[in-house]
């Protein structure tokens, strides 16, 4: 059997960051998703010639904010703040607001328009009914890995945190106007695509190269970025990308997620440097944790060891925050990491949406209005009474 083609890894500075935040465009009057991404992008690019911080996505109701390579979470926040302001200025004359959540509370997938790009047309042609339903939104965090030999060990070890990261960011309790009783309907919907969901745990880079070669040979993918795992290597950037999170309505939550991920990766990298073996979970434990996080969110009891030890998500995350405090000091992200405790205290987005829905006479429009207000004020808010 011939050796698969080599996949080179770009050089990347250790623990540098890149953040991608998918924003939902909503009609200011009805709260429904608006199919106006092309017009918003045109207005942004007309005002800021050559800008690359705001890009299109699969659907015409979505724009994505993309940072450059950042040294600190604070720097990423400044980048996202500037891009968000550009989108707001472009969208405001159209009576369009911006926010984010894993799914829109009531807009229907069959009414959403796909963007005019070859790669999206190919995706929809292959995935058909499931692909057309991907009216979902997320936040992705890239972290730079300075040594390619660390990428797969850290990726495998990060799967122990996939459940907690999903619980903290769960924001999609509604689908097509119906309460699903899940904290994150997005995460379970997205994994229906053929190369989405949880990654395989490879023991060597050659195993990973063989997998990619097989996917290309069988026509499952045409290029490596079509592997859309919840946590994946990105060789072209020299990063690991964490994609398990639902869309988040506030920048402070996005930065809390980025800080948590950056600290986890840096901690695992330091452990490798110290000669430690990284802890992992079995594939079925990882899958069970993902389901529990998607179903129960902040009430989940997660598996935290191969011996099937379990912990309440809130207790586990608080212990992790205490353990990672020195790492946050080194990375200068103490303030942003504190946002994780704020989520634990004030509730994840799905909990806040459900609180709005529980108000007398509340409708899906009220949930959207609340999400927009949170994005605008950059605050985790109680329902307006």
C-alpha positions in Angstrom: 0.0 0.0 0.0 1.5 3.4 -1.0 2.0 6.1 1.5 -0.7 8.8 1.4 0.3 12.2 0.1 1.9 14.4 2.7 -0.2 17.2 4.3 2.2 20.0 5.3 1.5 22.1 8.3 2.0 25.9 8.2 4.2 27.5 10.8 2.2 29.1 13.6 3.1 31.0 16.8 2.2 29.1 19.9 -1.3 29.9 21.4 -2.1 32.7 18.9 -5.8 33.1 18.2 -8.3 33.5 15.4 -12.0 33.8 16.0 -14.9 33.4 13.6 -18.4 34.7 14.8 -21.4 33.9 12.6 -24.0 36.7 12.8 -27.7 36.3 12.0 -29.4 39.2 10.0 -33.0 39.8 11.3 -35.7 42.1 10.2 -36.2 44.9 12.7 -40.0 44.8 12.5 -40.9 41.1 12.2 -37.8 39.5 13.8 -37.6 37.0 10.9 -34.3 36.1 9.3 -33.6 38.5 6.4 -32.0 37.4 3.1 -29.7 40.4 2.7 -26.2 39.3 3.3 -25.1 40.3 -0.2 -26.3 43.8 0.2 -24.7 44.1 3.7 -21.4 42.8 2.4 -21.5 45.2 -0.6 -22.2 48.1 1.8 -19.4 47.1 4.1 -16.9 46.7 1.4 -17.9 49.9 -0.3 -17.2 51.8 3.0 -14.1 49.8 3.8 -12.4 48.9 0.6 -10.5 45.6 0.7 -11.7 44.7 4.2 -11.5 41.0 4.9 -13.0 41.0 8.4 -16.6 40.5 7.2 -17.4 37.6 4.9 -20.3 35.7 3.5 -21.5 32.3 4.6 -23.7 29.5 3.4 -27.0 31.4 3.8 -28.1 34.9 2.7 -29.2 35.6 6.2 -25.7 35.3 7.6 -22.4 37.2 7.7 -19.3 36.1 9.5 -16.8 38.2 11.4 -13.3 36.8 11.0 -10.3 38.1 13.0 -6.7 38.1 11.9 -4.1 36.1 13.8 -4.1 37.6 17.3 -1.7 37.4 20.2 -4.3 37.9 22.9 -8.1 37.5 23.4 -8.3 41.3 24.0 -6.8 41.9 20.5 -9.4 39.5 19.0 -12.1 41.4 20.8 -10.9 44.7 19.4 -10.9 43.2 15.9 -14.4 41.8 16.3 -15.7 45.1 17.7 -14.5 46.9 14.7 -16.1 44.4 12.3 -19.4 44.4 14.2 -19.6 48.1 14.0 -19.1 48.0 10.2 -21.9 45.4 9.8 -24.3 47.5 12.0 -23.6 50.6 10.0 -24.3 48.7 6.7 -27.4 47.0 8.0 -29.1 49.8 9.9 -30.5 51.7 6.8 -32.1 48.4 5.7 -33.9 48.1 9.0 -31.9 45.0 9.7 -30.5 44.0 13.2 -27.7 41.6 13.9 -27.4 39.0 16.6 -26.4 35.3 17.0 -27.7 32.1 18.3 -27.4 28.4 17.3 -30.7 28.6 15.5 -33.3 31.3 14.7 -36.2 30.9 17.2 -38.9 30.7 14.5 -37.8 31.3 10.9 -38.2 28.2 8.7 -35.3 26.6 6.9 -37.2 26.2 3.5 -37.6 30.0 3.3 -33.8 30.7 3.6 -31.7 31.4 0.5 -28.3 29.8 -0.1 -25.5 32.1 -1.1 -24.3 32.2 -4.7 -20.9 30.3 -4.4 -19.7 27.1 -6.0 -18.7 25.4 -2.8 -22.1 26.0 -1.3 -23.9 24.8 -4.4 -21.7 21.6 -4.2 -22.6 21.1 -0.6 -26.3 21.4 -1.2 -26.2 19.2 -4.3 -24.6 16.4 -2.3 -26.4 16.7 1.0 -29.9 17.8 -0.3 -32.6 17.8 2.4 -30.2 17.7 5.3 -27.9 20.4 3.7 -30.8 22.7 3.1 -31.8 22.5 6.8 -28.4 23.9 7.9 -29.9 27.2 9.1 -27.5 27.1 12.0 -24.9 29.5 13.4 -21.7 29.0 15.4 -18.5 30.4 16.8 -15.1 28.9 15.9 -11.8 29.5 17.7 -8.4 28.7 16.1 -5.4 28.3 18.4 -1.9 28.2 17.0 0.3 25.1 17.5 4.0 25.7 17.2 5.0 22.1 16.8 3.0 19.9 14.3 3.7 16.8 16.4 1.4 18.3 19.1 -1.6 18.8 16.9 -3.2 15.4 17.1 -2.5 14.7 20.8 -4.0 18.1 21.7 -7.0 17.6 19.4 -7.7 14.2 21.1 -7.3 15.6 24.6 -9.5 18.6 23.8 -12.4 16.2 23.2 -12.6 15.9 27.0 -13.8 19.5 26.9 -16.2 19.3 24.0 -19.2 18.7 26.3 -18.4 21.6 28.7 -17.8 23.9 25.8 -21.1 23.0 24.2 -23.0 23.3 27.5 -21.7 26.8 28.1 -22.5 28.0 24.6 -25.8 26.2 24.0 -28.2 28.7 22.4 -30.6 26.7 20.1 -33.5 25.5 22.1 -35.9 26.3 19.3 -36.4 24.9 15.8 -38.9 26.2 13.3 -40.8 27.9 16.1 -41.0 24.8 18.3 -39.4 24.3 21.7 -37.2 21.2 21.2 -36.4 20.6 24.9 -32.8 20.5 23.9 -30.3 23.1 24.9 -28.4 22.8 21.5 -30.5 21.6 18.6 -27.9 23.0 16.3 -25.1 20.6 17.3 -27.2 17.5 16.7 -28.5 18.8 13.4 -25.1 19.8 12.1 -23.6 16.3 12.7 -26.0 14.9 10.1 -23.6 16.1 7.4 -21.2 13.4 6.2 -18.0 14.9 7.6 -19.4 16.9 10.5 -19.7 16.0 14.2 -17.0 14.6 16.4 -13.6 13.8 15.0 -11.8 10.4 15.0 -9.0 10.1 17.4 -5.9 9.4 15.3 -2.7 8.0 16.8 -0.4 9.5 14.2 -0.2 12.2 11.6 0.1 9.4 8.9 -3.2 8.0 10.1 -4.8 11.4 9.6 -3.2 11.7 6.2 -4.6 8.3 5.2 -8.1 9.3 6.3 -7.9 12.6 4.2 -6.5 10.6 1.2 -9.4 8.1 1.4 -12.0 10.9 1.6 -10.5 12.6 -1.4 -10.2 9.3 -3.4 -13.8 8.3 -2.6 -15.1 11.7 -3.6 -16.5 12.4 -0.1 -14.6 15.7 -0.1 -12.9 17.8 -2.8 -10.7 19.7 -0.4 -9.6 19.3 3.2 -11.6 22.2 4.6 -14.8 20.2 3.8 -14.0 18.0 6.9 -16.2 20.0 9.3 -15.5 18.3 12.6 -16.4 19.9 16.0 -12.6 20.0 16.7 -10.2 19.7 13.8 -6.6 20.3 12.7 -6.3 23.1 10.2 -2.9 22.4 8.6 -3.0 25.4 6.2 -3.0 27.7 9.3 -1.0 25.5 11.7 -4.0 25.6 14.2 -6.5 23.5 15.9 -10.0 24.9 15.3 -12.7 24.4 18.0 -16.1 24.5 16.3 -18.4 22.8 18.8 -19.9 26.0 20.1 -23.4 27.3 19.2 -23.7 30.9 18.0 -23.4 33.4 20.8 -25.4 36.7 21.1 -22.7 38.7 23.0 -19.1 39.6 22.3 -18.3 39.0 26.0 -19.5 35.3 25.6 -17.5 34.9 22.4 -14.4 36.2 24.2 -15.0 34.0 27.2 -15.2 31.0 24.9 -12.0 32.1 23.2 -10.2 32.5 26.5 -11.3 29.2 27.7 -10.2 27.4 24.6 -6.9 29.3 24.4 -6.1 28.3 28.1 -7.1 24.7 27.5 -4.8 24.4 24.5 -1.9 26.2 26.2 -2.3 24.0 29.2 -2.2 20.8 27.1 0.8 22.1 25.2 2.7 22.8 28.4 1.9 19.3 29.6 3.4 17.8 26.5 6.5 19.9 27.1 6.7 18.5 30.6 6.6 14.9 29.3 3.1 14.2 30.6 0.7 11.9 28.9 -2.5 13.7 28.0 -5.8 12.4 29.4 -8.4 11.3 26.8 -11.9 9.8 26.8 -13.1 6.9 24.7 -15.0 7.7 21.6 -18.3 6.6 23.1 -17.7 8.7 26.2 -17.1 11.7 24.1 -20.2 11.1 22.1 -22.3 10.6 25.3 -21.0 13.8 26.7 -21.9 15.7 23.5 -25.5 14.3 23.6 -25.9 15.1 27.3 -24.6 18.7 26.8 -26.9 19.2 23.8 -29.9 17.8 25.7 -29.4 19.2 29.2 -27.0 22.1 28.8 -26.0 23.6 32.1 -27.9 20.8 33.9 -25.8 18.1 32.3 -23.8 15.5 34.3 -20.7 14.7 32.2 -18.3 11.9 32.1 -14.9 13.2 33.2 -12.7 10.1 33.2 -12.2 6.8 31.5 -13.3 5.1 34.7 -16.8 6.7 34.1 -16.5 9.3 36.8 -19.1 11.9 36.4 -19.5 15.6 37.5 -22.1 18.2 37.3 -21.1 20.6 34.5 -21.1 23.7 36.7 -18.9 22.0 39.3 -16.5 20.7 36.6 -16.2 24.0 34.9 -15.6 25.9 38.1 -12.8 23.5 39.0 -11.3 23.9 35.5 -11.4 27.7 35.9 -9.5 27.5 39.2 -6.9 25.1 37.6 -6.4 27.3 34.5 -6.1 30.6 36.4 -2.2 30.6 36.2 -2.5 29.9 32.5 -4.8 32.8 32.0 -2.3 35.0 33.8 0.4 34.0 31.4 -1.8 34.5 28.4 -3.2 37.8 29.7 -6.8 36.8 29.4 -7.9 36.8 33.0 -10.7 39.3 32.4 -12.1 37.4 29.4 -11.9 34.0 31.1 -14.0 35.5 33.9 -16.8 35.7 31.4 -17.2 31.9 31.8 -18.2 32.4 35.5 -20.7 35.0 34.3 -22.3 32.4 32.1 -22.4 29.9 35.0 -24.1 32.6 37.2 -26.4 34.3 34.7 -27.2 31.3 32.6 -26.3 30.1 29.1 -28.1 31.7 26.1 -30.6 28.9 25.8 -31.6 29.4 29.4 -32.1 33.2 28.9 -34.1 32.6 25.8 -36.4 30.1 27.7 -36.8 32.7 30.4 -38.0 35.2 27.9 -40.4 32.7 26.4 -41.8 32.0 29.9 -43.0 35.6 30.3 -46.8 36.0 29.9 -47.8 36.5 26.2 -44.2 36.1 24.9 -43.7 35.2 21.3 -40.8 34.2 19.1 -40.4 37.9 18.2 -39.8 38.7 21.8 -37.0 36.1 21.9 -35.4 37.7 18.8 -35.8 41.2 20.3 -34.0 40.0 23.5 -31.2 38.4 21.5 -30.7 41.6 19.5 -30.7 43.7 22.7 -28.1 41.4 24.2 -25.9 41.8 21.1 -26.4 45.6 21.1 -25.7 46.1 24.8 -23.1 43.3 25.0 -24.7 42.0 28.1 -26.3 38.8 29.4 -29.8 40.2 30.2 -32.8 39.3 32.2 -36.2 39.3 30.4 -37.7 42.8 30.0 -40.9 43.0 32.0 
